[in-house]
Amino acid sequence: DTVGFIRKLPHMLVESFKSTLDEVREADLLLHVVDISHPNFEEHIQVVKDTLREIKAEHKPVLMVMNKIDLYKAEDHISYAENDEEVDTPVSLSQLKNTWMAKENAPVVFISASQKNNVEELRDKLITFVKALGSFNT
């Protein structure tokens, strides 16, 4: 609930948060950077998606950037069966990649910004998007 979240912030942060949301509405592309080393990263993704929906920006193109692949620990992430029952099986990074690539309607890139892993792939995806955007504007 974005409104509840905003109410708890100091006034200066509220203004900053509103400014950020305005920028989101104006953006041509959103980079959703996710810390996949965090055990609850999927909940964090959902909060962002819900917030985009609340501010009517869910239609914006999103490039999902799964960061911190160097810190990802399979044992921190448990797989679930189709009936949402927890299965005590760690999810490897390659399984996670396959799952997210299939599940997301947005392009996904897995990187480690600190280690510079796959940064070129991120750059290439951004260049491709900008070139496509340029062809729409001419």
C-alpha positions in Angstrom: 0.0 0.0 0.0 1.9 3.0 -1.3 -0.3 5.5 0.6 0.4 3.8 4.0 4.0 3.7 3.1 4.1 7.4 2.3 2.3 8.4 5.4 5.1 6.9 7.6 7.8 8.9 5.8 9.1 12.3 6.9 7.9 15.2 4.8 11.2 15.7 2.9 11.2 12.0 1.9 7.6 12.2 0.9 8.4 15.0 -1.6 11.4 13.0 -2.9 9.3 9.9 -3.3 6.5 11.8 -5.2 9.2 13.3 -7.4 10.5 9.8 -8.2 7.1 8.5 -9.0 6.6 11.4 -11.4 9.8 10.5 -13.1 8.6 6.9 -13.4 5.4 8.1 -15.2 7.5 10.1 -17.7 10.2 7.4 -18.3 10.5 5.6 -21.7 12.0 2.6 -20.0 12.2 1.4 -16.4 15.2 -0.5 -15.1 14.0 -2.6 -12.2 17.2 -3.6 -10.4 16.6 -6.5 -8.0 19.0 -7.8 -5.3 18.6 -11.5 -5.9 20.9 -12.4 -3.0 18.1 -11.3 -0.7 15.9 -14.3 0.4 12.7 -12.3 -0.2 13.6 -10.7 -3.5 10.4 -12.1 -5.2 8.3 -10.2 -2.6 10.3 -7.0 -3.4 9.6 -7.5 -7.1 5.9 -7.8 -6.4 5.8 -4.6 -4.3 7.4 -2.7 -7.2 4.9 -4.2 -9.6 2.0 -3.3 -7.3 3.3 0.3 -6.9 3.6 0.7 -10.7 0.0 -0.5 -11.0 -1.1 2.0 -8.3 0.5 4.9 -10.1 -0.9 3.7 -13.4 2.6 3.0 -14.8 2.3 -0.8 -15.3 2.3 -0.3 -19.1 5.9 1.1 -19.1 8.5 -1.1 -20.7 10.7 -2.7 -18.0 14.1 -4.2 -18.1 14.5 -6.5 -15.1 18.1 -6.4 -13.9 18.8 -9.3 -11.5 21.9 -8.0 -9.6 24.3 -9.6 -7.2 24.5 -13.0 -8.9 27.9 -13.3 -7.2 26.2 -13.3 -3.8 23.3 -15.6 -4.7 23.1 -18.7 -2.5 20.8 -21.5 -3.7 20.2 -22.7 -0.1 18.5 -19.3 0.7 15.9 -19.9 -2.0 13.5 -22.9 -1.7 11.5 -24.2 -4.6 7.7 -24.6 -4.5 5.5 -27.2 -6.0 2.7 -26.3 -8.3 0.3 -26.3 -5.3 2.5 -23.7 -3.6 3.8 -26.2 -1.0 7.4 -25.7 0.0 9.7 -28.3 -1.4 13.0 -28.5 0.4 15.1 -28.1 -2.7 17.5 -25.2 -3.2 17.0 -23.3 -6.4 20.3 -22.9 -8.4 21.1 -19.8 -10.3 20.6 -21.5 -13.6 17.2 -22.8 -12.5 16.3 -19.3 -11.4 17.4 -17.8 -14.7 15.2 -20.3 -16.6 12.2 -19.6 -14.4 12.4 -15.8 -14.6 13.1 -15.8 -18.3 10.0 -17.9 -18.9 7.8 -16.1 -16.3 8.5 -12.4 -16.9 6.9 -10.5 -19.8 9.9 -8.2 -19.6 13.4 -8.8 -20.7 15.6 -10.1 -17.8 19.4 -9.8 -17.5 21.4 -11.4 -14.6 24.5 -9.4 -13.6 26.9 -8.7 -10.8 27.6 -5.0 -11.0 30.5 -5.2 -8.5 32.2 -8.0 -10.4 31.2 -6.7 -13.8 29.6 -10.0 -14.8 27.2 -9.7 -17.8 27.4 -5.9 -17.7 27.9 -6.1 -21.5 24.7 -8.0 -21.9 22.9 -5.2 -20.0 24.5 -2.6 -22.1 23.5 -4.4 -25.3 19.9 -4.7 -24.2 19.8 -1.0 -23.3 21.3 0.0 -26.7 18.8 -2.2 -28.5 15.9 -0.5 -26.6 17.2 3.0 -27.3 17.6 2.2 -31.0 14.1 0.9 -31.2 12.8 4.0 -29.3 14.6 6.2 -31.8 12.9 4.5 -34.7 9.6 5.2 -33.1 10.4 8.9 -32.7 11.5 9.6 -36.2 
